[in-house]
């Protein structure tokens, strides 16, 4: 069995009040379920918050196709 993984780069933007921080994720897990014809890709995006952790409002994730 051969295949090509989708070329997608998720972009992460974390908001602390009115300020945001953009950061990139790393592909952490690829799960292949051939019987279900399903592929799951899991990404991680570490971000050091330190004392701002209580101010974190949300993280927005957008997917950008890679060429």
C-alpha positions in Angstrom: 0.0 0.0 0.0 1.3 3.4 -0.9 -0.2 6.9 -0.6 0.8 10.5 -0.2 -0.1 12.4 3.0 -2.2 15.5 2.4 0.1 18.6 2.3 -1.6 20.9 4.8 0.0 23.4 7.2 -2.2 24.3 10.1 -1.7 27.9 11.4 -2.4 28.6 15.0 -3.3 32.0 16.5 -3.7 32.3 20.2 -5.5 35.3 21.7 -4.7 37.0 25.1 -7.3 39.7 25.3 -6.7 42.0 22.3 -3.3 40.7 21.6 -2.6 37.5 19.5 0.4 35.3 19.0 0.9 33.3 15.8 2.6 29.9 16.1 3.1 26.8 14.0 2.3 23.3 14.8 4.2 20.0 14.2 2.7 16.8 12.9 2.6 14.5 15.9 0.6 11.4 14.8 -0.5 9.8 11.6 -3.2 7.1 12.0 -4.1 4.9 9.0 -7.3 2.9 9.1 -7.3 1.1 5.7 -10.5 -0.9 6.3 -12.4 2.4 6.9 -10.4 4.2 4.2 -9.6 6.8 6.8 -6.5 8.8 7.6 -6.2 10.9 10.7 -3.4 13.5 11.2 -2.9 15.0 14.7 -0.9 18.3 15.1 0.6 19.8 18.2 1.3 23.5 18.7 3.2 24.3 21.9 3.0 27.8 23.2 4.7 29.1 26.4 2.1 31.1 28.3 3.9 31.6 31.6 2.0 34.1 33.7 -0.5 34.8 30.8 -2.2 31.4 31.1 -5.1 32.9 32.9 -5.5 35.6 30.2 -5.7 33.1 27.3 -9.0 33.5 25.6 -8.9 31.1 22.6 -6.8 29.6 19.9 -7.9 29.8 16.3 -6.7 27.1 13.8 -6.8 27.6 10.1 -5.5 25.2 7.4 -3.3 26.4 4.6 -2.7 24.0 1.7 1.0 23.6 0.9 2.3 23.5 -2.6 
